[in-house]
Structure formats: C-alpha cells, structure tokens
Amino acid sequence: MENNCSLYLITGLMASGKSTVSELLAKKMDRSVHLHGDIYRTMIVSGREAMGNNLNEEAARQLNLRYRLAAQAAKEYCNAGFNVVLQDNYYGNALNEMAELLLPHIPKIVVLNPDLESIRQREENRNKKGYTGFDMKAFYDGFIGETPKIGYWIDTSELTPEETVKKILDYYK
C-alpha cells in the first residue's frame, strides 16, 4: 500500500486535553489510529518505576523505552497506510527526540498549551490524577521553558476539544 499517512504527534502537560483531542482528531481521518504512548508504561506489571519531577536511572530507561516503542508502533501503522495520532508527554528535548525517532515520517507536531489555571481546573474535574509526585507550577514552568518551540503551539484554555481539532486541521492543511 502506498504510504500517504498523516502522523500527528500531540503533546502537552497532563490535563491539557491530549487524550480527548487526539481521539477526536483521529476520528476526523479515514483509516486512523490513536496511539496512547503511556500504554507502554502501563503494560509493565512488575518493576514499573514511578514518573515524577526527578527520574531515577531505571525510570529514565523505562521512559526512553516507552518512547521508542510508541515511535515504532506509529511508524508501522503509517507504513500499513493508517493515519496516526500519537499522544504522550514529550517534555523538553524529548519532543525533538520523538520527532527523530519517527523518521522517515515527518510528524505534524501539536503542543496543547492551556494556561496553568485551566490545567488546575481540568485536573480537579477529571477521573484520573496525573500530578501525583509532581509540583504542578514547577512542572508547568519547566515545560514552557524547556520544550522547544517547534510545531503548532496552541493555547486551548478557552477552546472546546472540537474547536481545538478544527484549529489543528486548519493549521496543517
């Protein structure tokens, strides 16, 4: 099958809307896959290290493995003719590293970037809690300061998930 896939790489802080937006975006495309990069962490049933502000050596190794597995799965789906929306937490230089792992596919990078107060409210209103072991403000400041300004950074503070998807699709026409 000819390879004409679109590969979206969606990142942002926890509670920024990655899962919801990624699922809606994938549903807008024919033959699409929504990959949750975090699934590769949750598959470890024994010996899984906790993620936090400061990773120990084993946690960093597991995070790197998670990224490599997600990139490989995304490429395989693309090679099979599927459009892919890959979402996970790619902070700092990890965003550049993921883009490189996805080569020869060129990802359409989207960084969901709501303000800190919106993240606080979303975290309070969702079933899962992501900020266990994380200082939310320090994490937010670090993400904004250390993540390269590549791709489409979008402030989703006042946007619905549907409006966010429309803006992404318009940006990457």
N, C-alpha and C positions, 0 to 999 in steps of 0.2 A: 504494500500500500504506500502511496506517495506520502511523504511527510510534510504536511502543511499545518502542523499543530500550532496552537497558541499556548504558551506556557506562562502563566501568571504566577509571580512569587509575591505573596501577601505577608506582610509583617506589621508589627506594631506592638505596643505594650499589652500586657494582659488586660482584659476588659476593654480593649479598643474596638472590638467588633469583628475580629478576624474570622471566626468560625461562621458567624451569621452572614457576613458579606461574601465570604468565599463560597459558601453553599449557594447563595442567590446568584452569584456571578457564574458559577459552573452550570446552573440551570438555564442560563441565557444562551448557552452554546450547544450545538449538536455534538454528540459523541464526546462527552466530557467526564472528567474525573475530579473529585475534590479530595485531595490528599491532606490529611492532618499529620504534619511532621511529628507531633507529640505522640502519635500512636506507637512509634518505635521505642519511646521511653516506657510507655505503659506495658509493652509486651514483656519487659524484663520483670519476671515474677519473683526472682530471688537474687539479691545482690544489687538491686537498683539503688543508686545514690540519689539523695535529695538535691534538687536545684535550689540555689539561693544566691545572695549577693556575692559571696566568695565561694567558688567551687574548689573542692579538693581535687587532687590529681585524677582519681577514679571518676568523679562526677564530670570533669572536663573531658575525659576519654569517652565516657558514655554519651555526652552531648555531641562530640565530634562524630561518633558512630551513628547517632540518630540523624545528623545532617547528611552524612554520606549515604545512608540507606534511603532517606527521603529523596535525595537527588537521583539516585539510581532508579528508584521506582518511577519518578516523574519522567525521566528520560525514556524508560521502557514503554510507558503509556504513550508518550509522544511518538516514539518510533512505531507504535502499533496504530497510529492515526487518531489518537484521542487528544482533545484539548485538555489541558491540565491547569488546575488551580491548586497550588501548593502553599499551604499556610503554616507558619510556625513563628517562634520568637527568634528573630535574627537580629541581635543587638551588636552595635559596634562593627568591627571588621568582619563579623560573621556574615553580614549581608554581602559584602564583596566576595567572601569565600564561597557562599552558596551560589552566587552568580557564576563563579568559575567552575564549581562542581557540575553545574547544569550544561556546560559547553558540550557539544557544539550548538545546543539550543540557546537562544538569547531570550532570557526571561523578561517579561513585562513586569517590572518591579513596582509594587504599590506599598507605601508606608502609611498605614492608618494612624493619624496623629491628632486625636482629640486632646483637649486641654486637661490638665490634672483634675480639675473639679468634675468634669464629665467622667473620667476614669473612676474616681472615687464613687460617684453615684452608680455607675454601671456595676462596679464590684459589689456594692451593697445590695443591688437588685437581682443578682444572678445566683443560680443554684450552686455553682462551683466557686470555690475561693482560691484565687491564684496568688494572693500576696501573703501567703504563709511563709515566713522566713525572709521576706523582702520588706524593706522600708520603701513605701510607695513613692514618696517625694524624691528620695535619693535615686531610686531606680528610674523615675521619670527624667530627672535632670541628667543622669548618666546616659540614658538612651538618646535624648535630644542632643547632648553634647558630643557623643562618641560615634553615633551611627552616621555613616557617610550620606551626604545629601544627593543620593542617586535615585533615579526613578521618579515616580509621581508621589509626592508627599501631599496628603490630603487631610485637612482639619475636618474631622467628622463630628465635632462637638454638637453642631446644630442640624446634622443631616440624619435622615432615616437610613436604614440599610439599603432600601430601594433607591433613594437619591444618591447614595454613595456608589452603588453599582452603575447607575447611569453615568455619573461623572467619570468613573474608571473607563467604561466603554467609550465614552466620548473622547477622552484623553488619548486612548490607544487605538483610535480609528485607523 
